[in-house]
Structure formats: structure tokens, C-alpha cells
Amino acid sequence: MNAPGTPPDIDYIDHTVLITTDLAATSARYEALGFTLSPTSPHLLAERPGEPPMPTCTANRCACFGQSFIELLGIVDPAAPDPWGVHHLRETYRGLLMTLGSRDIQATAHRLHATGLASTGIRALEREVRTPEGMRTVRADSVRIDAIHTPEGALQATQHYTPQHVHQPHYLDHPNGAVGLHSVLLVVSDDEMDVHEERYAQLLDTDAWIEGPKHVLPLRHGRVEIVPRSALDDLLPGHPLPALPLLAAHTVAVTDVTAAREFIEANQISTYATPSGFYVAAQDACGVPLAFTES
């Protein structure tokens, strides 16, 4: 717990993650959904800050919004080192992965260790990206929440040191009008709502409010929404769940929800109405439902 009057060390949703073994096909689908994607960028990872980064089996392309982003995480070289266990994550979790944004990763790591939510150290990540000024290095430090505490999907917290290289202005203009990640949806058993709310309140160091069937944990940018299984059909009609609990969907805020829906349907992708906008089903959004709401 942060000291009274101190801003929470975790204060936004940095990005959601979709793991894929076919980065090209997943990227093509997200472009058809109306997203401008950054070029392919291979990952380098060090076990500890200050150690030399090593090549890994993954690369990504991202839909960036200025503060948050969606990461399409591709396993592009299955035989390469896998220090973060991406192969295992892909086999274990049927929904999203989520990275939370930290303003002070040292404080976050200390708090998560003190509360028993994490036991590993801080890991450093680098990847090279193109910029108008030439190639630059994206740098960030992360701490992963222990898997025993995250049955719904892998979670970590990250502090960025070079956000300007991620959120480059020419990647922020999306044909669907996307302006940011609005929320991530956690679906749980009806009788476990309080347990998961308490866990996320401790993780995020914030309190929840009730919004219809949702228990909402707000952050400076984005929010986590926890809903009981019995309410899912009201929020994502017709969506079957492969498991519980599950980080089951993510929602993007757009400037004009009607225009976004028309753009997507013009690309022969089906959409379904929700109380606040519409969503694209898992089979049409690379395995995880993608919802849209007006900003």
C-alpha cells in the first residue's frame, strides 16, 4: 500500500497482449479492423537491469494510442531462447495478457513483493524500432505478478523509459478512430466476485465501484472491469468462455462508434451490438473478443 497522499505506483493499463504464431495473419486482421500497426520489432531481454540483452523467440507489432497500446506478440523463431516463457503462456491462457503501467517500477516491485504477489526480480526489455531520425531503442523494466495469483491470464507491471519511441505520431492515426484502451474485462464465477475484486484492489492499490453488474477498478488511464459469468451475455452476447476466471475481452475507445462499426463491416467482418457500442467476436479478432465504445 502506498503512503497516504502518494499517487499509486500502478496508475494505467499500458497494453494488452495477444500471442500468435502467425504474426503476419494476425497483423492483417487487425489492419482490417481499422488499426495502424507499427513495423515488426524483435525483442531483446535481460534477466536484470544492466545485463546485456539477449535475442528471444518473439517480435511484435503494436496498435498505439499515445498512452496505451495493443501488442500483437508473435512467436517468430520457435527455436530461439524463450526467457519469459511465451510458449508456456500461449498454452496456458486462453484469453488476454495484460501489462499495467508503473510510474516507479522499483516501488511497484517492492510493494508486490511485500504483499506476496510477486517473487521475481525486475527484468529489462529492449527492442529496436524505426523512427524518422533512424533506428532507436525502446527500453522498459518489468516485474511479473506470480502466476499462482493470476489464474485468469498473465499480468506484469512495466515502467517505460522511452515512450516517445513507442507512441510515434505517425502510428496514432487509426482508420477506425481508436484513441485508447478503455478497459479490460475479467469474467469470474458468480460466487467469486468479492475474492477477485479484493485481489485486484490490492494489486492496483485502488478501490472498486459498482456499475450495474460490473465491479470497476478505475485507473488514471483505462480500467479493469470484473463481471460475474451470469452477466456476460448482457455485455458480450453469445460469447462462449473457454475457462474461468479469464481476461476475456478488451475494449477500445473510438471517436465515433458508428463510423468504426461501418468501417469494420465494410471489410466483411461481423459485429454485434453491446450496451455501449459493439464488439467483434473471438473468431474474427484472433482469439479474443474486441469491443468498441465511444470516447
C-alpha positions as CSV (number, residue, x, y, z in Angstrom):
1,M,0.0,0.0,0.0
2,N,1.3,3.4,-0.9
3,A,1.6,6.1,1.8
4,P,-1.4,8.4,2.2
5,G,-1.3,11.2,-0.3
6,T,1.1,9.3,-2.5
7,P,-0.1,8.6,-6.1
8,P,-0.5,4.8,-6.8
9,D,2.7,3.4,-8.4
10,I,0.5,1.5,-10.9
11,D,-1.8,4.0,-12.5
12,Y,-2.8,3.0,-16.0
13,I,-3.2,0.0,-18.3
14,D,-0.1,0.1,-20.5
15,H,-1.2,-2.5,-23.0
16,T,-3.0,-5.8,-23.7
17,V,-1.3,-8.7,-25.4
18,L,-2.4,-11.3,-28.0
19,I,0.1,-14.1,-28.5
20,T,0.2,-15.5,-32.0
21,T,2.3,-18.0,-34.0
22,D,1.3,-16.2,-37.2
23,L,2.2,-12.5,-36.8
24,A,1.6,-11.7,-40.4
25,A,-2.0,-13.1,-40.4
26,T,-2.9,-11.5,-37.1
27,S,-1.5,-8.2,-38.2
28,A,-3.5,-8.3,-41.4
29,R,-6.7,-9.0,-39.4
30,Y,-6.0,-6.0,-37.1
31,E,-5.4,-3.8,-40.0
32,A,-8.8,-4.9,-41.4
33,L,-10.3,-4.0,-38.0
34,G,-9.0,-0.4,-38.7
35,F,-5.7,-0.2,-36.8
36,T,-2.5,1.3,-37.9
37,L,0.3,-1.0,-36.8
38,S,4.0,-0.3,-36.0
39,P,6.5,-2.3,-38.1
40,T,7.8,-5.7,-36.8
41,S,10.2,-5.3,-33.9
42,P,12.1,-8.2,-32.4
43,H,12.5,-8.4,-28.6
44,L,15.7,-8.5,-26.6
45,L,15.6,-9.4,-23.0
46,A,17.9,-9.2,-20.0
47,E,17.4,-11.1,-16.7
48,R,18.3,-8.0,-14.7
49,P,18.7,-4.3,-15.5
50,G,22.3,-3.5,-16.6
51,E,22.9,-7.0,-18.0
52,P,23.4,-7.4,-21.8
53,P,20.1,-8.1,-23.6
54,M,19.7,-11.4,-25.5
55,P,17.7,-12.3,-28.6
56,T,14.4,-14.0,-27.9
57,C,11.8,-16.0,-29.9
58,T,9.3,-13.1,-30.1
59,A,8.7,-9.9,-32.1
60,N,5.7,-7.6,-32.1
61,R,3.6,-5.2,-33.9
62,C,1.5,-2.7,-32.0
63,A,-1.6,-0.5,-32.3
64,C,-0.5,2.6,-30.4
65,F,-2.8,5.3,-29.0
66,G,-0.4,7.8,-27.3
67,Q,-0.7,6.3,-23.8
68,S,-1.8,2.7,-24.2
69,F,-1.5,0.1,-26.9
70,I,-2.4,-3.3,-28.1
71,E,0.5,-5.6,-28.7
72,L,0.4,-8.4,-31.2
73,L,3.1,-10.7,-29.8
74,G,4.4,-13.1,-32.4
75,I,6.4,-16.3,-31.8
76,V,8.6,-15.7,-34.9
77,D,11.5,-18.0,-34.1
78,P,10.3,-21.0,-32.1
79,A,13.8,-22.4,-31.6
80,A,15.2,-19.1,-30.1
81,P,15.5,-18.5,-26.4
82,D,12.3,-18.0,-24.5
83,P,13.3,-16.4,-21.2
84,W,9.8,-15.2,-20.4
85,G,8.1,-18.5,-21.2
86,V,5.9,-17.2,-24.0
87,H,5.4,-20.8,-25.3
88,H,4.0,-21.7,-21.9
89,L,1.9,-18.6,-21.7
90,R,0.3,-19.4,-25.1
91,E,-0.6,-22.9,-24.0
92,T,-1.8,-21.9,-20.5
93,Y,-4.0,-18.9,-21.1
94,R,-7.0,-18.8,-23.4
95,G,-7.6,-15.0,-23.2
96,L,-5.6,-11.9,-22.9
97,L,-2.3,-11.0,-21.2
98,M,-2.2,-7.6,-19.6
99,T,0.6,-5.2,-18.8
100,L,0.0,-2.5,-16.2
101,G,1.8,0.9,-16.3
102,S,4.0,1.8,-13.4
103,R,5.4,5.3,-12.7
104,D,8.1,3.7,-10.4
105,I,8.9,0.1,-11.1
106,Q,11.2,-0.1,-8.0
107,A,8.2,0.9,-5.8
108,T,5.9,-1.5,-7.6
109,A,8.3,-4.4,-7.2
110,H,8.8,-3.6,-3.5
111,R,5.0,-3.4,-2.9
112,L,4.2,-6.6,-4.9
113,H,6.9,-8.5,-3.1
114,A,5.7,-7.2,0.3
115,T,2.1,-8.3,-0.4
116,G,3.3,-11.7,-1.8
117,L,2.0,-11.0,-5.3
118,A,5.5,-11.3,-7.0
119,S,8.7,-13.1,-6.2
120,T,10.9,-12.5,-9.2
121,G,13.1,-9.5,-9.8
122,I,12.9,-6.7,-12.3
123,R,13.7,-7.6,-15.9
124,A,14.9,-5.2,-18.6
125,L,13.4,-5.3,-22.1
126,E,14.7,-3.7,-25.3
127,R,13.7,-3.7,-28.9
128,E,14.8,-1.7,-31.9
129,V,12.3,0.5,-33.7
130,R,12.4,2.7,-36.7
131,T,11.9,6.4,-36.2
132,P,12.1,9.4,-38.6
133,E,15.5,10.0,-37.1
134,G,16.7,6.5,-37.7
135,M,16.7,3.3,-35.5
136,R,16.1,3.9,-31.8
137,T,16.0,1.6,-28.8
138,V,12.8,1.1,-26.8
139,R,13.7,0.5,-23.1
140,A,11.5,-0.7,-20.2
141,D,11.8,-2.5,-16.9
142,S,9.1,-5.0,-15.8
143,V,8.1,-7.2,-12.9
144,R,5.8,-10.1,-13.4
145,I,3.0,-11.0,-10.9
146,D,3.4,-14.6,-9.9
147,A,1.2,-17.0,-12.0
148,I,-0.3,-18.6,-8.8
149,H,-2.0,-15.3,-8.2
150,T,-3.2,-14.8,-11.8
151,P,-5.2,-17.8,-12.9
152,E,-7.1,-15.5,-15.4
153,G,-4.1,-14.6,-17.5
154,A,-0.5,-13.4,-17.2
155,L,0.0,-10.0,-15.7
156,Q,3.0,-7.8,-15.3
157,A,3.8,-4.1,-14.5
158,T,6.2,-2.1,-16.6
159,Q,7.9,1.3,-16.5
160,H,8.8,2.8,-19.9
161,Y,11.8,5.0,-20.3
162,T,11.4,5.8,-24.0
163,P,7.6,6.1,-24.6
164,Q,8.3,8.5,-27.4
165,H,9.7,5.7,-29.5
166,V,6.6,3.5,-28.9
167,H,3.9,6.1,-29.4
168,Q,5.3,7.8,-32.5
169,P,2.8,10.4,-34.0
170,H,2.6,8.7,-37.4
171,Y,1.3,5.5,-35.8
172,L,-1.5,7.2,-33.8
173,D,-4.0,7.8,-36.6
174,H,-6.3,4.8,-37.0
175,P,-8.9,4.4,-39.7
176,N,-11.4,3.1,-37.1
177,G,-10.9,6.3,-35.0
178,A,-9.3,4.5,-32.0
179,V,-7.9,6.8,-29.3
180,G,-7.0,4.4,-26.4
181,L,-7.7,1.3,-24.4
182,H,-10.9,1.8,-22.5
183,S,-10.9,-1.3,-20.4
184,V,-10.1,-5.0,-19.9
185,L,-12.9,-7.4,-18.9
186,L,-12.3,-10.1,-16.3
187,V,-15.0,-12.7,-16.1
188,V,-15.3,-14.8,-12.9
189,S,-17.6,-17.3,-11.2
190,D,-20.6,-15.6,-9.6
191,D,-19.6,-16.7,-6.1
192,E,-16.0,-15.4,-6.5
193,M,-16.7,-11.8,-7.3
194,D,-15.6,-10.4,-3.9
195,V,-12.4,-12.6,-3.9
196,H,-11.2,-11.2,-7.3
197,E,-12.2,-7.7,-6.5
198,E,-10.1,-7.8,-3.3
199,R,-7.2,-9.2,-5.2
200,Y,-7.2,-6.5,-7.9
201,A,-7.8,-3.8,-5.3
202,Q,-4.6,-4.9,-3.7
203,L,-2.7,-5.3,-7.0
204,L,-3.8,-1.9,-8.3
205,D,-3.9,-0.1,-4.9
206,T,-7.3,1.3,-5.6
207,D,-11.0,0.8,-4.6
208,A,-13.8,-0.6,-6.8
209,W,-17.1,0.9,-7.6
210,I,-20.3,-0.8,-8.7
211,E,-21.6,-0.1,-12.2
212,G,-24.6,-2.4,-12.9
213,P,-23.2,-6.0,-12.9
214,K,-19.6,-4.7,-13.1
215,H,-17.1,-4.1,-10.3
216,V,-14.9,-1.4,-11.8
217,L,-11.4,-0.6,-10.7
218,P,-10.5,2.8,-12.3
219,L,-7.0,3.9,-13.2
220,R,-5.7,7.2,-14.5
221,H,-6.0,5.7,-18.0
222,G,-8.1,2.7,-18.5
223,R,-9.9,0.4,-16.1
224,V,-10.4,-3.2,-15.1
225,E,-13.9,-4.5,-15.1
226,I,-14.8,-7.6,-13.2
227,V,-18.2,-9.3,-14.1
228,P,-19.9,-12.5,-13.0
229,R,-20.4,-15.2,-15.6
230,S,-24.1,-14.8,-15.3
231,A,-23.9,-11.2,-16.6
232,L,-21.7,-12.0,-19.6
233,D,-24.5,-12.4,-22.1
234,D,-25.7,-8.9,-21.4
235,L,-22.3,-7.5,-22.1
236,L,-20.9,-9.8,-24.9
237,P,-24.0,-11.6,-26.2
238,G,-23.3,-15.0,-27.5
239,H,-19.6,-15.2,-26.4
240,P,-18.6,-18.7,-25.2
241,L,-16.0,-18.8,-22.5
242,P,-13.2,-21.4,-22.7
243,A,-12.4,-21.1,-19.0
244,L,-13.0,-19.2,-15.7
245,P,-11.6,-16.9,-14.5
246,L,-10.5,-15.2,-17.7
247,L,-9.2,-11.9,-19.1
248,A,-11.9,-12.4,-21.7
249,A,-12.0,-9.2,-23.8
250,H,-10.6,-5.7,-24.2
251,T,-12.4,-2.5,-25.2
252,V,-11.1,0.3,-27.4
253,A,-12.4,3.8,-27.2
254,V,-13.1,5.4,-30.6
255,T,-14.1,8.9,-31.6
256,D,-17.3,7.7,-33.5
257,V,-18.6,4.2,-32.7
258,T,-21.0,4.2,-35.7
259,A,-18.2,5.1,-38.1
260,A,-15.9,2.5,-36.6
261,R,-18.6,-0.2,-37.0
262,E,-19.3,0.8,-40.6
263,F,-15.5,0.6,-41.4
264,I,-15.2,-2.9,-39.9
265,E,-18.3,-4.2,-41.5
266,A,-17.2,-2.9,-44.9
267,N,-14.2,-5.2,-44.6
268,Q,-16.6,-8.2,-44.3
269,I,-16.2,-8.6,-40.6
270,S,-19.3,-9.3,-38.5
271,T,-20.1,-7.1,-35.5
272,Y,-22.5,-7.5,-32.6
273,A,-24.2,-4.8,-30.5
274,T,-23.4,-4.2,-26.9
275,P,-24.9,-1.8,-24.3
276,S,-22.2,0.8,-25.0
277,G,-21.2,0.1,-28.7
278,F,-20.3,-3.1,-30.4
279,Y,-17.9,-6.0,-30.4
280,V,-16.1,-8.3,-32.8
281,A,-16.3,-12.0,-31.8
282,A,-13.2,-14.0,-30.8
283,Q,-13.1,-16.0,-34.1
284,D,-12.9,-12.7,-36.0
285,A,-10.5,-11.0,-33.7
286,C,-7.7,-13.5,-33.4
287,G,-9.0,-15.4,-30.4
288,V,-10.2,-12.7,-28.1
289,P,-13.3,-10.5,-28.4
290,L,-12.6,-6.9,-29.2
291,A,-15.2,-4.3,-28.1
292,F,-15.6,-0.7,-29.1
293,T,-17.1,2.2,-27.2
294,E,-17.3,5.9,-27.8
295,S,-14.6,8.0,-26.1
